[in-house]
Amino acid sequence: MEARAYLRHIRISPRKVQIVCDLIRGKSVQQAAGILLNTNKSSSEPMMKLLKSAMANAENNHGMNPENLYVAEVFACPGPVMKRVMPRAQGRAFRILKRTSHVTMVLREKE
């Protein structure tokens, strides 16, 4: 049995989110929460919210025991890219790419 939670259109690039994903993958839910609370990255706050959502899904929708849960999978995929323009010298315009991410988290129970 597994419980999933999704975080869509987060305004942080997938490359930055992936760093935090690598820290918590394979850890128990309690360890992952501790890591996220003490990590000084911009994506750790939304990831903590996602972890709590996945835990609630596991407990309420699937009847899983919260003490036995661990982060089986967590990954960030690129979302839509917002394209903006930055004025430059001599009438030129450079493109600014504001990237977004879709994060998926899967929790499973230890046997």
CORRA-V930637 format. One record per helix or strand of 3 or more residues. SS is the DSSP state (a for helix, b for strand). FROM is the first residue (numbers start at 0). TO is the last residue. If there is no record, write none. Layout:
ss=SS from=FROM to=TO
ss=SS from=FROM to=TO
This chain:
ss=b from=1 to=9
ss=a from=13 to=23
ss=a from=28 to=37
ss=a from=42 to=61
ss=a from=65 to=67
ss=b from=68 to=77
ss=b from=81 to=86
ss=a from=88 to=90
ss=b from=92 to=97
ss=b from=100 to=108
